[in-house]
Amino acid sequence: MNWTGSKKQAATEAQQAKPAKRTMLRRLLSHHELATLLLLLHAPIDASAKPEITTLQEAGLVEQVPGDAAAGAAQIRLTSEGNAVLQGLGIAR
């Protein structure tokens, strides 16, 4: 293959390569946020149970799921990113 052929191939490979999803936290978690993640490791909790829920949702570490229809309360559970944070701390599921 000549020089122009390898240059075209490199350009094609660069276009096909997608940047990896950024998974690193942009800031440190507070001790309250870590405690909330630990609670969620064992079972979903009510969305209104902890004030840290909103911050953790914005970070993508927890998500809202439908809860008990009779109570009308939404539940919060860990996302795969939230699980990865806990696994990084040595707390495996």
C-alpha positions in Angstrom: 0.0 0.0 0.0 1.3 3.4 -0.8 1.5 6.5 1.4 -1.8 8.0 0.3 -3.6 4.7 0.8 -2.4 4.4 4.4 -3.3 8.0 5.1 -6.9 7.4 3.8 -7.1 4.2 5.9 -6.0 6.1 9.0 -8.5 8.8 8.4 -11.3 6.2 8.0 -10.3 4.5 11.2 -10.2 7.8 13.1 -13.8 8.5 11.9 -15.0 5.1 13.0 -13.5 5.3 16.5 -16.0 6.9 18.8 -14.8 8.6 22.0 -15.3 6.6 25.1 -18.2 7.6 27.4 -16.8 9.7 30.2 -17.5 7.8 33.5 -15.3 9.6 35.9 -17.1 11.7 38.5 -16.7 15.4 38.0 -16.5 16.0 41.8 -16.1 14.1 45.0 -19.1 12.7 46.7 -20.1 13.9 50.1 -20.3 11.4 53.0 -24.1 11.8 52.9 -24.2 10.9 49.2 -22.0 7.9 49.8 -24.2 6.7 52.6 -27.2 7.1 50.3 -25.5 4.9 47.7 -24.8 2.3 50.4 -28.5 2.3 51.4 -29.5 1.8 47.7 -27.1 -1.1 47.4 -29.5 -3.2 49.4 -32.9 -2.0 48.2 -34.6 0.9 46.5 -35.8 3.7 48.8 -38.5 6.3 48.5 -37.7 9.3 46.3 -38.3 11.7 49.1 -36.4 9.8 51.8 -33.0 11.6 51.4 -32.2 15.2 50.2 -29.1 13.9 48.3 -31.3 12.1 45.7 -31.5 15.1 43.3 -27.7 15.5 43.2 -27.1 11.8 42.7 -29.7 11.7 39.9 -27.9 14.6 38.1 -24.7 12.7 38.4 -26.4 9.6 36.8 -25.7 7.4 39.9 -29.4 6.8 40.7 -32.6 6.6 38.8 -36.3 6.9 39.6 -38.5 3.9 39.0 -42.3 3.4 39.6 -43.0 2.5 43.2 -46.0 1.1 45.0 -49.1 2.1 43.1 -51.2 2.2 46.2 -48.8 4.6 48.0 -48.1 6.6 44.9 -44.5 7.1 45.8 -41.7 6.8 43.4 -38.6 4.6 44.3 -35.0 5.4 43.7 -32.4 2.7 42.7 -28.8 2.6 41.7 -27.8 2.8 38.1 -24.9 0.8 36.7 -22.7 3.9 37.2 -23.7 4.0 40.8 -22.8 0.3 41.2 -19.5 1.0 39.6 -18.7 3.8 42.1 -19.4 1.3 45.0 -17.3 -1.4 43.3 -14.5 1.1 42.9 -14.6 1.5 46.7 -14.4 -2.3 47.1 -18.1 -2.8 47.9 -19.2 -5.4 45.4 -22.7 -6.6 44.9 
